């Protein structure tokens, strides 16, 4: 009898050990798997990011001297641009030659290209880099350019020419323009910055073709 009780006790111990192993082994395996294969954050992987995100820049050729930002926005109406997304590029005579446009995404840029093709090639646009955008000066319709100011003119002469306009006298910048063989008598190029677009537009309307020291002045509103 003593021998039978010892054998039964031994069998119960083996079964208990097996049951314990059956309960713990899967848990250990699960814990080990979690430790070996942690979750990966794909948001920092440049190859897995959304390729349509990020700013994209394009350039349009401009033909009209008096083209404004609102004209560009109307032409590209489907792209939902704001005036801050547009900058003009000027030549040596300060005539606009191209427009740089900042698009919020590549999808927006490509949608604008498709719209141009749909309209029968109404406009042509090429893609450019961020550096070209950053190097363009910002006028934002708040700066006027005076062409034809005599070389002997001083700041006080310009102030008299702009009488009735609201601006900061310290914002007047005068430059001597290099003379070329085809030029008329040498003259100065004058920039005047205004506190708002409305005040700059008022000066453009009221002072264009006025006279400074008997010279007729051409006024341009820089975008």
N, CA and C of each residue as an Amber inpcrd file, in Angstrom:
protein
   669
   0.8360000  -1.2060000   0.0000000   0.0000000   0.0000000   0.0000000
   0.8630000   1.2450000   0.0000000   1.9370000   1.2070000   0.8050000
   2.8340000   2.3650000   0.8550000   3.4640000   2.6420000  -0.4940000
   3.7680000   1.5340000  -1.2280000   4.3700000   1.7170000  -2.5540000
   3.3870000   2.3190000  -3.5310000   2.1080000   1.8830000  -3.4920000
   1.0790000   2.4280000  -4.3970000   0.8430000   3.9070000  -4.1440000
   0.8150000   4.3010000  -2.8250000   0.6090000   5.7230000  -2.5250000
   1.7580000   6.5670000  -3.0570000   2.9530000   6.0580000  -2.9950000
   4.1280000   6.8090000  -3.4710000   4.0760000   7.0070000  -4.9780000
   3.6190000   5.9190000  -5.7230000   3.5150000   6.0260000  -7.1880000
   2.4500000   7.0280000  -7.5870000   1.2790000   6.9940000  -6.8810000
   0.1850000   7.9340000  -7.1880000   0.6170000   9.3640000  -6.9420000
   1.3350000   9.5790000  -5.8170000   1.8090000  10.9250000  -5.4880000
   2.7810000  11.4270000  -6.5570000   3.6270000  10.5560000  -7.0530000
   4.5990000  10.9280000  -8.0810000   3.8990000  11.3210000  -9.3810000
   2.8100000  10.5500000  -9.7540000   2.0640000  10.8570000 -10.9840000
   1.3860000  12.2100000 -10.8880000   0.8230000  12.5190000  -9.6810000
   0.1610000  13.8230000  -9.5210000   1.1720000  14.9590000  -9.6720000
   2.3800000  14.7680000  -9.1770000   3.4140000  15.8100000  -9.2770000
   3.7980000  16.0520000 -10.7310000   3.9170000  14.9740000 -11.5200000
   4.2660000  15.1090000 -12.9410000   3.1690000  15.8320000 -13.7050000
   1.8770000  15.4800000 -13.4290000   0.7630000  16.1360000 -14.1180000
   0.7110000  17.6260000 -13.7940000   0.9300000  17.9390000 -12.4980000
   0.9220000  19.3540000 -12.0970000   2.0160000  20.1240000 -12.7970000
   3.2000000  19.5220000 -12.9210000   4.3280000  20.1750000 -13.5960000
   4.0230000  20.4170000 -15.0660000   3.3960000  19.4020000 -15.7040000
   3.0480000  19.5420000 -17.1170000   2.0180000  20.6380000 -17.3150000
   1.0050000  20.6770000 -16.4140000  -0.0330000  21.6970000 -16.5140000
   0.5750000  23.0910000 -16.3540000   1.4820000  23.1920000 -15.3800000
   2.1240000  24.5010000 -15.1670000   2.9070000  24.9240000 -16.3940000
   3.6280000  23.9630000 -16.9950000   4.3850000  24.2820000 -18.1870000
   3.4650000  24.6690000 -19.3330000   2.3200000  24.0240000 -19.4390000
   1.3670000  24.3400000 -20.4880000   0.8040000  25.7280000 -20.3370000
   0.6870000  26.2090000 -19.1020000   0.1620000  27.5470000 -18.8800000
   1.2100000  28.6120000 -19.0870000   2.4230000  28.3500000 -18.7280000
   3.4350000  29.3970000 -18.7190000   4.1810000  29.5110000 -20.0330000
   4.3460000  28.3830000 -20.7460000   5.1360000  28.4520000 -21.9710000
   4.5360000  29.3980000 -23.0130000   3.2010000  29.3600000 -23.2760000
   2.6500000  30.3000000 -24.2620000   2.8600000  31.7410000 -23.8520000
   2.7210000  32.0570000 -22.5330000   2.9150000  33.4160000 -22.0690000
   4.3430000  33.8670000 -22.3040000   5.2990000  32.9940000 -22.0300000
   6.6990000  33.3360000 -22.2250000   6.9710000  33.5900000 -23.7050000
   6.3630000  32.6990000 -24.5550000   6.5810000  32.8630000 -25.9780000
   6.0200000  34.1860000 -26.4790000   4.8070000  34.5490000 -25.9770000
   4.1750000  35.7890000 -26.3910000   5.0040000  36.9920000 -25.9550000
   5.4820000  36.9780000 -24.7150000   6.2790000  38.0820000 -24.2000000
   7.5830000  38.2150000 -24.9770000   8.2070000  37.0590000 -25.2910000
   9.4620000  37.0760000 -26.0190000   9.2710000  37.6410000 -27.4260000
   8.1420000  37.2930000 -28.0700000   7.8760000  37.7860000 -29.4200000
   7.6980000  39.2880000 -29.4290000   6.9860000  39.8190000 -28.4000000
   6.7960000  41.2530000 -28.3170000   8.1130000  41.9790000 -28.1400000
   9.0200000  41.4030000 -27.3900000  10.3120000  42.0310000 -27.1540000
  11.1700000  42.0010000 -28.4060000  11.0120000  40.9350000 -29.2240000
  11.8690000  40.7780000 -30.3860000  11.4130000  41.6180000 -31.5770000
  10.0780000  41.8810000 -31.6920000   9.5680000  42.6210000 -32.8390000
   8.7690000  43.8330000 -32.3690000   9.4300000  44.9160000 -31.9230000
   8.7230000  46.1190000 -31.4850000   8.0530000  46.8140000 -32.6670000
   6.9890000  47.6010000 -32.3860000   6.2830000  48.3500000 -33.4210000
   7.1850000  49.4380000 -33.9760000   7.1810000  49.6150000 -35.2880000
   8.0240000  50.6160000 -35.9430000   7.1900000  51.8340000 -36.3130000
   7.7290000  53.0200000 -36.0040000   7.0610000  54.2730000 -36.3520000
   7.4870000  54.6810000 -37.7580000   6.5440000  54.5700000 -38.6950000
   6.8700000  54.8560000 -40.0790000   6.8090000  56.3430000 -40.4260000
   6.3630000  57.1820000 -39.4820000   6.2040000  58.5940000 -39.7990000
   7.5130000  59.2790000 -40.0750000   8.6240000  58.7430000 -39.5470000
   9.9250000  59.3840000 -39.7610000  10.6720000  58.8150000 -40.9480000
  10.1040000  57.8430000 -41.6030000  10.7650000  57.2210000 -42.7460000
  10.4350000  58.0150000 -44.0060000  11.4320000  58.6750000 -44.6480000
  11.1300000  59.5230000 -45.8150000  10.5600000  58.7450000 -46.9870000
  10.8120000  57.4410000 -47.0580000  10.3150000  56.6530000 -48.1740000
   8.8490000  56.2630000 -47.9920000   8.3350000  56.4220000 -46.7680000
   6.9570000  56.0370000 -46.4990000   6.0550000  57.2330000 -46.2930000
   6.5940000  58.4640000 -46.3830000   5.7680000  59.6500000 -46.2370000
   4.9060000  59.8630000 -47.4730000   3.8400000  60.6470000 -47.2940000
   2.9530000  60.9650000 -48.4140000   3.6990000  61.8450000 -49.4100000
   3.9430000  61.3840000 -50.6300000   4.7190000  62.1810000 -51.5790000
   4.0160000  63.4550000 -52.0140000   2.7160000  63.6090000 -51.7090000
   1.9840000  64.7940000 -52.1250000   2.1080000  65.9300000 -51.1250000
   2.7670000  65.7060000 -50.0040000   2.8930000  66.7450000 -48.9880000
   4.1230000  67.5930000 -49.2460000   4.1110000  68.8320000 -48.7110000
   5.2490000  69.7250000 -48.8570000   5.0270000  70.7740000 -49.9230000
   5.6680000  71.9480000 -49.7480000   5.5100000  73.0580000 -50.6760000
   6.1920000  72.7690000 -52.0110000   5.5640000  73.2300000 -53.0850000
   6.0940000  73.0850000 -54.4400000   6.0130000  74.4540000 -55.1100000
   7.0190000  74.7640000 -55.9430000   7.1080000  76.0920000 -56.5490000
   7.1050000  75.9850000 -58.0680000   6.4060000  76.9290000 -58.7050000
   6.3420000  76.9760000 -60.1630000   6.5670000  78.3920000 -60.6640000
   6.9480000  78.4990000 -61.9440000   7.1760000  79.8070000 -62.5630000
   6.3230000  79.9300000 -63.8280000   5.6470000  81.0790000 -63.9440000
   4.8510000  81.4100000 -65.1130000   5.4790000  82.5880000 -65.8360000
   5.4380000  82.5810000 -67.1590000   5.9010000  83.7230000 -67.9370000
   4.7890000  84.7700000 -67.9810000   5.1780000  86.0430000 -67.7810000
   4.2190000  87.1490000 -67.7720000   4.4810000  88.0410000 -68.9780000
   3.4070000  88.5090000 -69.6230000   3.5660000  89.3600000 -70.8050000
   3.0970000  90.7920000 -70.5670000   2.1600000  91.0130000 -69.6760000
   1.6100000  92.3550000 -69.4690000   2.3550000  93.1400000 -68.3980000
   2.6240000  94.4310000 -68.6730000   3.3300000  95.2660000 -67.6950000
   2.4990000  95.5120000 -66.4430000   1.1960000  95.4890000 -66.5970000
   0.3180000  95.8430000 -65.4820000  -0.3980000  94.6210000 -64.8970000
   0.1540000  93.4490000 -65.1190000  -0.4100000  92.2310000 -64.5330000
  -0.3120000  92.2960000 -63.0190000  -1.3900000  91.9260000 -62.3410000
  -1.4190000  91.9790000 -60.8800000  -1.6200000  90.5740000 -60.3230000
  -1.4210000  90.4720000 -59.0120000  -1.5930000  89.1660000 -58.3670000
  -3.0110000  88.6360000 -58.5480000  -3.9770000  89.5290000 -58.4930000
  -5.3630000  89.0900000 -58.6550000  -5.5930000  88.4900000 -60.0440000
  -4.8800000  89.0050000 -61.0640000  -5.0040000  88.4340000 -62.4080000
  -4.4790000  86.9970000 -62.4400000  -3.3600000  86.7650000 -61.7420000
  -2.7920000  85.4160000 -61.6970000  -3.7250000  84.4690000 -60.9570000
  -4.2820000  84.9330000 -59.8490000  -5.1860000  84.0830000 -59.0660000
  -6.4230000  83.7230000 -59.8830000  -6.9570000  84.6980000 -60.6380000
  -8.1370000  84.4250000 -61.4690000  -7.8080000  83.4340000 -62.5770000
  -6.6190000  83.5570000 -63.1530000  -6.2290000  82.6410000 -64.2260000
  -6.0420000  81.2250000 -63.7030000  -5.5240000  81.1060000 -62.4580000
  -5.2900000  79.7930000 -61.8560000  -6.3220000  79.5260000 -60.7690000
  -7.5430000  79.9000000 -61.0110000  -8.5700000  79.8740000 -59.9730000
  -8.7250000  78.5450000 -59.2660000  -8.4800000  77.4390000 -59.9460000
  -8.7080000  76.1390000 -59.3300000  -7.6680000  75.8010000 -58.2650000
  -6.5590000  76.5310000 -58.2230000  -5.4940000  76.1750000 -57.2800000
  -5.6750000  76.8100000 -55.9060000  -6.6470000  77.7160000 -55.7540000
  -6.9670000  78.3180000 -54.4570000  -5.7500000  78.9980000 -53.8210000
  -5.1440000  79.8860000 -54.5640000  -3.9690000  80.5950000 -54.0800000
  -4.3720000  81.8640000 -53.3450000  -3.4550000  82.3730000 -52.5310000
  -3.6180000  83.6600000 -51.8780000  -2.5370000  84.5990000 -52.4050000
  -2.6860000  85.9260000 -52.2460000  -1.6480000  86.8580000 -52.7180000
  -0.2680000  86.5700000 -52.1320000  -0.2040000  86.0260000 -50.9300000
   1.0900000  85.7200000 -50.3100000   1.8130000  84.5790000 -51.0170000
   1.1000000  83.8300000 -51.8510000   1.7060000  82.7020000 -52.5660000
   2.2770000  83.1060000 -53.9210000   2.2830000  84.4070000 -54.2190000
   2.7120000  84.8760000 -55.5350000   3.7710000  85.9630000 -55.3800000
   4.8470000  85.8410000 -56.1610000   5.8780000  86.8720000 -56.2120000
   6.2550000  87.1220000 -57.6730000   6.4840000  88.4050000 -57.9940000
   6.8440000  88.7790000 -59.3580000   8.3570000  88.9080000 -59.5010000
   8.8340000  88.5240000 -60.6800000  10.2420000  88.6900000 -61.0270000
  10.3430000  89.7650000 -62.1050000  11.2130000  90.7690000 -61.8850000
  11.3210000  91.9110000 -62.7890000  12.6750000  91.9170000 -63.4920000
  12.6910000  92.5350000 -64.6970000  13.9610000  92.6930000 -65.4010000
  14.6380000  93.9990000 -64.9880000  15.6960000  94.3860000 -65.6950000
  16.4460000  95.5910000 -65.3260000  15.6150000  96.8610000 -65.4570000
  14.5940000  96.8180000 -66.3090000  13.7040000  97.9720000 -66.4750000
  12.4790000  97.8850000 -65.5660000  12.4740000  96.9020000 -64.6840000
  11.3860000  96.6660000 -63.7400000  10.0580000  96.4070000 -64.4400000
  10.1430000  95.7350000 -65.5670000   8.9520000  95.1860000 -66.2010000
   8.8440000  93.7290000 -65.7640000   7.6440000  93.2530000 -65.4020000
   7.5100000  91.8630000 -64.9440000   7.7900000  90.8830000 -66.0740000
   8.6200000  89.8990000 -65.7980000   8.9600000  88.8860000 -66.8020000
   8.4410000  87.5010000 -66.4180000   8.2390000  87.2720000 -65.1450000
   7.7120000  85.9750000 -64.7120000   7.0860000  86.1120000 -63.3360000
   6.3550000  85.0860000 -62.9770000   5.6880000  85.0250000 -61.6700000
   6.0620000  83.7240000 -60.9980000   6.4900000  83.8120000 -59.7580000
   6.7610000  82.6190000 -58.9620000   5.5340000  82.3300000 -58.0960000
   5.1510000  81.0540000 -58.0570000   3.9460000  80.6520000 -57.3330000
   4.2990000  79.5490000 -56.3490000   3.8000000  79.6960000 -55.1390000
   4.0150000  78.7030000 -54.0900000   2.7360000  77.8850000 -53.9040000
   2.8480000  76.5750000 -54.1370000   1.7040000  75.6740000 -53.9910000
   1.8330000  74.9070000 -52.6740000   0.7150000  74.6530000 -51.9970000
   0.7970000  73.9550000 -50.7020000   1.2120000  72.4930000 -50.8220000
   0.8980000  71.8500000 -51.9490000   1.2370000  70.4400000 -52.1390000
   1.5730000  70.1840000 -53.6030000   2.1800000  69.0390000 -53.8500000
   2.4500000  68.6340000 -55.2350000   1.1450000  68.3780000 -55.9810000
   0.1490000  67.8560000 -55.2850000  -1.1420000  67.6060000 -55.9220000
  -1.7480000  68.9060000 -56.4520000  -1.6270000  69.9740000 -55.6630000
  -2.1590000  71.2650000 -56.0950000  -1.4280000  71.7740000 -57.3200000
  -0.1110000  71.6160000 -57.3320000   0.6910000  72.0280000 -58.4930000
   0.2760000  71.2520000 -59.7430000   0.1510000  69.9350000 -59.6110000
  -0.2010000  69.1060000 -60.7630000  -1.6280000  69.3750000 -61.2350000
  -2.5270000  69.6890000 -60.2970000  -3.9000000  70.0240000 -60.6850000
  -3.9220000  71.3020000 -61.5160000  -3.0560000  72.2610000 -61.1710000
  -2.9760000  73.5030000 -61.9350000  -2.4510000  73.2420000 -63.3420000
  -1.4520000  72.3560000 -63.4580000  -0.9450000  71.9920000 -64.7880000
  -2.0460000  71.3630000 -65.6400000  -2.8210000  70.4870000 -65.0340000
  -3.9100000  69.8400000 -65.7830000  -4.9470000  70.8660000 -66.2190000
  -5.2050000  71.8350000 -65.3640000  -6.1730000  72.8760000 -65.7140000
  -5.6710000  73.6950000 -66.9020000  -4.3670000  73.9910000 -66.9220000
  -3.8030000  74.7140000 -68.0580000  -3.9200000  73.9300000 -69.3530000
  -3.6760000  72.6290000 -69.2900000  -3.8170000  71.7830000 -70.4840000
  -5.2710000  71.7040000 -70.9320000  -6.1710000  71.6650000 -69.9630000
  -7.5960000  71.5840000 -70.2930000  -8.0710000  72.8460000 -71.0120000
  -7.4610000  73.9840000 -70.6650000  -7.8290000  75.2550000 -71.2920000
  -7.0620000  75.5010000 -72.5830000  -6.4260000  74.4730000 -73.1060000
  -5.7420000  74.5970000 -74.3780000  -4.3990000  75.2940000 -74.2950000
  -3.6740000  75.0610000 -73.2170000  -2.3510000  75.6700000 -73.0740000
  -2.4130000  77.1620000 -72.8360000  -3.4010000  77.6210000 -72.0650000
  -3.5530000  79.0520000 -71.7700000  -2.3180000  79.6120000 -71.0860000
  -1.6520000  78.7890000 -70.2920000  -0.4230000  79.2160000 -69.6410000
   0.5500000  78.0470000 -69.5780000   1.8200000  78.3890000 -69.4990000
   2.8760000  77.3780000 -69.3690000   3.6190000  77.6180000 -68.0700000
   3.8440000  76.5580000 -67.3300000   4.4910000  76.6800000 -66.0320000
   5.5780000  75.6270000 -65.8940000   6.6990000  76.0290000 -65.3020000
   7.7810000  75.0950000 -65.0420000   8.0320000  75.0450000 -63.5390000
   8.5090000  73.9180000 -63.0910000   8.7790000  73.7520000 -61.6710000
  10.1560000  74.3070000 -61.3240000  10.2370000  75.0310000 -60.2050000
  11.4980000  75.6170000 -59.7530000  11.7180000  75.2520000 -58.2840000
  12.8870000  75.6020000 -57.7670000  13.2420000  75.2490000 -56.3990000
  12.9260000  76.3380000 -55.3870000  12.9860000  75.9530000 -54.1310000
  12.6930000  76.8830000 -53.0310000  13.6850000  78.0500000 -52.9970000
  14.9260000  77.8130000 -53.3650000  15.9440000  78.8660000 -53.3090000
  15.5950000  80.0180000 -54.2480000  15.0640000  79.7180000 -55.4230000
  14.6710000  80.7670000 -56.3560000  13.5320000  81.6030000 -55.8020000
  12.6370000  80.9600000 -55.0760000  11.5300000  81.6850000 -54.4310000
  12.0610000  82.6010000 -53.3290000  12.9710000  82.1060000 -52.5220000
  13.4800000  82.8640000 -51.3780000  14.2770000  84.0880000 -51.7980000
  14.9230000  84.0580000 -52.9590000  15.7740000  85.1750000 -53.3680000
  14.9940000  86.3250000 -54.0020000  13.7120000  86.1270000 -54.3200000
  12.9260000  87.2050000 -54.9170000  12.4830000  88.2060000 -53.8460000
  12.6430000  89.5060000 -54.1070000  12.1540000  90.5070000 -53.1350000
  10.6380000  90.5130000 -53.0880000  10.0930000  90.8840000 -51.9440000
   8.6450000  90.9550000 -51.7600000   8.2010000  92.4110000 -51.7530000
   7.3590000  92.7510000 -52.7090000   6.8010000  94.1050000 -52.7680000
   5.3440000  94.1280000 -52.3010000   4.6080000  93.0640000 -52.6140000
   3.2420000  92.8670000 -52.1130000   2.2900000  94.0040000 -52.4520000
   2.5430000  94.7170000 -53.5520000   1.6350000  95.7850000 -53.9470000
   1.6900000  97.0060000 -53.0560000   2.7240000  97.1010000 -52.2130000
   2.8590000  98.2480000 -51.3040000   4.0010000  99.1900000 -51.7060000
   4.6450000  98.9080000 -52.8220000   5.7920000  99.7030000 -53.2620000
   5.5400000 100.2480000 -54.6600000   5.8300000 101.5350000 -54.8540000
   5.7540000 102.1150000 -56.1930000   7.1660000 102.4260000 -56.6810000
   7.3110000 102.4130000 -57.9880000   8.5790000 102.7150000 -58.6390000
   8.3930000 103.9730000 -59.4710000   9.2710000 104.9530000 -59.2760000
   9.2390000 106.2020000 -60.0460000  10.3510000 106.1540000 -61.0850000
   9.9830000 106.2460000 -62.3460000  10.9490000 106.2310000 -63.4400000
  10.9810000 107.6040000 -64.1090000  12.1890000 108.0940000 -64.4090000
  12.3380000 109.3830000 -65.0720000  12.6890000 110.5210000 -64.1420000
  12.9590000 110.2250000 -62.8700000  13.3450000 111.2720000 -61.9260000
  14.7380000 111.7800000 -62.3150000  14.9160000 113.1020000 -62.4930000
  16.2250000 113.6190000 -62.9080000  17.3230000 113.2500000 -61.9170000
  18.5330000 113.1040000 -62.4380000  19.6510000 112.7220000 -61.5890000
  19.9250000 113.7570000 -60.5090000  19.6540000 115.0160000 -60.7920000
  19.9400000 116.0610000 -59.7990000  18.8650000 116.1620000 -58.7180000
  17.7980000 115.3720000 -58.8350000  16.7270000 115.4280000 -57.8300000
  17.2050000 114.8620000 -56.5030000  16.6700000 115.4090000 -55.4160000
  16.9740000 114.9350000 -54.0650000  15.6640000 114.4700000 -53.4210000
  15.7860000 113.9680000 -52.2030000  14.6130000 113.4060000 -51.5360000
  13.4880000 114.4240000 -51.3890000  13.8240000 115.6790000 -51.1390000
  12.7970000 116.7120000 -50.9780000  11.9970000 116.9110000 -52.2700000
  12.6500000 116.7550000 -53.4180000  11.9300000 116.8670000 -54.6880000
  10.9260000 115.7250000 -54.8490000  11.3210000 114.5510000 -54.4360000
  10.4100000 113.4030000 -54.5070000   9.2490000 113.5940000 -53.5480000
   9.5190000 114.1220000 -52.3760000   8.4440000 114.3700000 -51.4140000
   7.4350000 115.3720000 -51.9590000   7.9040000 116.4000000 -52.6480000
   6.9850000 117.3610000 -53.2500000   6.1510000 116.6900000 -54.3510000
   6.7930000 115.8190000 -55.1100000   6.0660000 115.0940000 -56.1570000
   4.9520000 114.2400000 -55.5460000   5.2030000 113.6540000 -54.3770000
   4.2400000 112.7600000 -53.7250000   3.3290000 113.4960000 -52.7440000
   3.2380000 114.7830000 -52.8390000   2.3910000 115.5570000 -51.9320000
   0.9500000 115.0370000 -51.9750000   0.3610000 114.8610000 -50.7990000
  -0.9990000 114.3460000 -50.6970000  -1.0640000 112.8390000 -50.5050000
   0.0660000 112.1490000 -50.6220000   0.1160000 110.6920000 -50.4100000
   0.6130000 110.3960000 -48.9960000   0.1350000 109.3060000 -48.4440000
   0.5180000 108.9120000 -47.0870000   1.5860000 107.8260000 -47.1540000
   2.7780000 108.1600000 -46.6850000   3.9010000 107.2220000 -46.6970000
   4.9130000 107.7040000 -45.6670000   5.8790000 106.8860000 -45.3870000
   6.9630000 107.2280000 -44.4700000   8.1280000 107.7560000 -45.3040000
   8.5310000 109.0100000 -45.0320000   9.6040000 109.6190000 -45.8290000
  10.8950000 108.8140000 -45.7580000  11.1040000 108.0930000 -44.6520000
  12.3220000 107.2880000 -44.5310000  12.2930000 106.0710000 -45.4510000
  11.1220000 105.7790000 -46.0650000  10.9920000 104.6130000 -46.9430000
  11.3330000 104.9420000 -48.3880000  11.8110000 106.1730000 -48.6520000
  12.2100000 106.5430000 -50.0130000  13.6310000 106.0580000 -50.2740000
  13.8150000 105.3150000 -51.3530000  15.1400000 104.8400000 -51.7540000
  15.4240000 105.3270000 -53.1730000  16.5640000 106.0130000 -53.3420000
  16.9270000 106.5950000 -54.6280000  18.2300000 105.9710000 -55.1270000
  18.2300000 105.5560000 -56.4010000  19.4090000 104.9290000 -56.9940000
  19.7290000 105.6010000 -58.3230000  21.0130000 105.7810000 -58.5900000
  21.4330000 106.2620000 -59.9000000  21.4480000 105.1170000 -60.8830000
  20.7480000 105.2700000 -61.9720000  20.6580000 104.1970000 -62.9670000
  21.8320000 104.2810000 -63.9350000  22.5390000 103.1730000 -64.1840000
  23.6450000 103.1990000 -65.1590000  23.1430000 103.6260000 -66.5310000
  23.8650000 104.5500000 -67.1660000  23.4450000 105.0700000 -68.4600000
  23.9520000 104.1830000 -69.5840000  23.0720000 103.9510000 -70.5660000
  23.4360000 103.2100000 -71.7640000  23.3170000 104.1260000 -72.9750000
  23.8910000 103.7030000 -74.0850000  23.9080000 104.5500000 -75.2770000
  22.5040000 104.8970000 -75.7450000  21.5590000 103.9790000 -75.5550000
  20.1950000 104.2010000 -76.0290000  19.3380000 104.9730000 -75.0430000
  19.8720000 105.2790000 -73.8580000  19.0980000 105.9710000 -72.8330000
  18.9270000 107.4510000 -73.1610000  17.8600000 107.9980000 -72.5930000
  17.7010000 109.4430000 -72.5570000  18.6950000 109.9950000 -71.5340000
  18.6660000 111.2910000 -71.2340000  19.5700000 111.8120000 -70.2160000
  19.4710000 110.9900000 -68.9330000  20.5780000 110.8100000 -68.2040000
  20.5720000 109.9490000 -67.0240000  19.5290000 110.3820000 -65.9980000
  18.9540000 109.4040000 -65.3380000  17.9320000 109.6970000 -64.3290000
  18.0530000 108.7160000 -63.1720000  17.2810000 108.9520000 -62.1520000
  17.2930000 108.1200000 -60.9530000  16.1230000 107.1500000 -60.9570000
  16.3240000 106.0440000 -60.3070000  15.2510000 105.0980000 -60.0180000
  14.8830000 105.2520000 -58.5490000  13.6100000 105.4450000 -58.2680000
  13.1640000 105.7390000 -56.9040000  12.1070000 104.7190000 -56.4870000
  12.3130000 104.1120000 -55.3190000  11.3360000 103.2190000 -54.7000000
  10.7170000 103.9310000 -53.5030000   9.4060000 103.8180000 -53.3800000
   8.7170000 104.3800000 -52.2230000   7.7960000 103.3000000 -51.6680000
   7.9710000 102.9730000 -50.3980000   7.1470000 101.9380000 -49.7550000
   6.0350000 102.5950000 -48.9500000   4.8300000 102.0300000 -49.0550000
   3.6470000 102.5450000 -48.3870000   3.1750000 101.5560000 -47.3220000
   2.4290000 102.0430000 -46.3400000   1.9780000 101.1430000 -45.2660000
   0.9010000 100.1510000 -45.6890000   0.2540000 100.3870000 -46.8270000
  -0.8000000  99.4700000 -47.2600000  -0.8910000  99.4670000 -48.7780000
  -1.5370000  98.4520000 -49.3180000  -1.7440000  98.3760000 -50.7580000
  -2.6570000  99.4980000 -51.2470000  -3.6560000  99.8430000 -50.4460000
  -4.5990000 100.8920000 -50.8500000  -3.8900000 102.2320000 -51.0150000
  -2.9900000 102.5550000 -50.1040000  -2.2700000 103.8360000 -50.1890000
  -1.2890000 103.8390000 -51.3550000  -0.6560000 102.6880000 -51.6220000
   0.2470000 102.6070000 -52.7700000  -0.5360000 102.7220000 -54.0780000
  -1.7000000 102.1090000 -54.1420000  -2.5260000 102.1860000 -55.3460000
  -3.0080000 103.6160000 -55.5740000  -3.3550000 104.3020000 -54.4950000
  -3.7810000 105.7030000 -54.6080000  -2.6640000 106.5550000 -55.2110000
  -1.4230000 106.3600000 -54.7460000  -0.2910000 107.1190000 -55.2920000
  -0.0800000 106.7770000 -56.7590000  -0.2250000 105.5110000 -57.1230000
  -0.0600000 105.0910000 -58.5130000  -1.0840000 105.7840000 -59.4120000
  -2.3240000 105.8560000 -58.9570000  -3.3900000 106.4410000 -59.7710000
  -3.2410000 107.9550000 -59.8900000  -2.9080000 108.6230000 -58.8010000
  -2.9090000 110.0860000 -58.7850000  -1.6000000 110.7110000 -59.2580000
  -0.4900000 109.9660000 -59.2070000   0.8000000 110.5720000 -59.5310000
   1.4080000 110.1220000 -60.8580000   0.8580000 109.0720000 -61.4610000
   1.4230000 108.6180000 -62.7330000   1.3070000 109.7160000 -63.7930000
   2.3860000 109.9440000 -64.5140000   2.5050000 110.9680000 -65.5550000
   2.5750000 112.3860000 -64.9820000   2.8540000 112.4820000 -63.6910000
   3.0970000 113.8030000 -63.1040000   4.5180000 114.2650000 -63.4070000
   4.8780000 115.4490000 -62.8600000   6.1830000 116.0260000 -63.1800000
   7.0130000 116.2480000 -61.9180000   8.2970000 115.9500000 -62.0480000
   9.2820000 116.2210000 -61.0010000  10.4410000 116.9620000 -61.6670000
  10.6450000 118.2360000 -61.2800000  11.6840000 119.0730000 -61.8900000
  11.5670000 119.0820000 -63.4130000  10.3330000 119.2690000 -63.8750000
  10.0160000 119.3840000 -65.3010000  10.1750000 118.0740000 -66.0780000
  10.4610000 116.9770000 -65.3940000  10.5000000 115.6650000 -66.0550000
   9.1980000 114.9160000 -65.7840000   8.6270000 114.3380000 -66.8240000
   7.4220000 113.5310000 -66.6280000   7.8130000 112.1800000 -66.0320000
   7.1010000 111.7880000 -64.9960000   7.4440000 110.5850000 -64.2240000
   6.4590000 109.4620000 -64.5400000   6.9950000 108.2930000 -64.7910000
   6.1810000 107.0810000 -64.9290000   6.1640000 106.3570000 -63.5950000
   4.9720000 106.0410000 -63.1130000   4.8080000 105.3590000 -61.8230000
   4.3550000 103.9280000 -62.0880000   5.0160000 102.9780000 -61.4700000
   4.6110000 101.5720000 -61.5560000   4.3750000 101.0300000 -60.1620000
   3.3770000 100.2010000 -60.0740000   3.0350000  99.5520000 -58.8090000
   3.6520000  98.1640000 -58.8220000   4.6060000  97.9230000 -57.9210000
   5.3040000  96.6460000 -57.9060000   4.5400000  95.6200000 -57.0820000
   4.3930000  94.4500000 -57.6760000   3.6640000  93.3700000 -57.0150000
   4.5970000  92.4790000 -56.2150000
